[in-house]
Amino acid sequence: MPKGPQGQRRLADVIGNAVHIAHIATGEEPETSLKRPANRNSGLSGSKARREDTTADEWKEIALKAANARWWG
């Protein structure tokens, strides 16, 4: 785990985000314009396509596999 100036522990993702922001501020890396709602919309459209392509038997197999993983590790 990374350490701060006084030896305190810091999470690696916090430091990574700080470096990323510094790169954007100095112009070394372009700022991205991606937004969260776009991710949600693409996920919803993907689930709709998956729902249309999956048969009832495949759904049952997926559900059994999930239940087994949940109950028996």
N, C-alpha and C positions, 0 to 999 in steps of 0.2 A: 504494500500500500504506500502511495507517495506521502512524503512528509512536507509540512509547511516550514516557514522560516524559524519558528520556535520549536520545531519538532512535532507539532500536532499532526495527527493523521488526517489525510484528505482522501476523498473518493476519487478514483481515477477519472470518472466521467465528468466531474466538476472541472478538473484541470484541463481535460480535453475540450470542453465547451469554452473555457476561458481562452485557450490558444486559438480555437476556431474564430471566436469573436475578434481577437487581436488581428488575425489574418484578414478578416473582412474589413476591419477599421483601417488597416494599412494598405489595403488594395491588393494584397497578394492573392486573395481568393475572391471570386465574385460572390455577391450575396444571392442566395437562392430565393425564389419567390413562391415556393411550394407552400400550400396551405393544408391544414388538416382535413377540412371538408372534402377536398378532392380525394384524399385517401379513403374516406368513408364511402363516397359515392362509387369509387371503383370496386371497393370491397362488396358493396351491396349488389352491384351489377354482376360481379363474379359469383356471388352466392346464388343469384337468380339463374344464371347459366348452369351452375353445378346442380341446382335443384331440378332443372328440366332434363339434364342428361343422366341423372342417377335413377336406376330402377328401384323398385320396392325391395327386392332381394339385396341389392347393394346397400341400401339404407339400413336394413336389418343387420347385415354383417358389420357395418360401421358402428352401429349402436352396441352390438355385442362386444366388439373389440374395445370400445370406450368404457363400457361397464366393467369388463374384466380388468382393464388397466386401473380403473378407479378403485375396485374392491380388492384386487389381488396383486397390486403393484406393478 
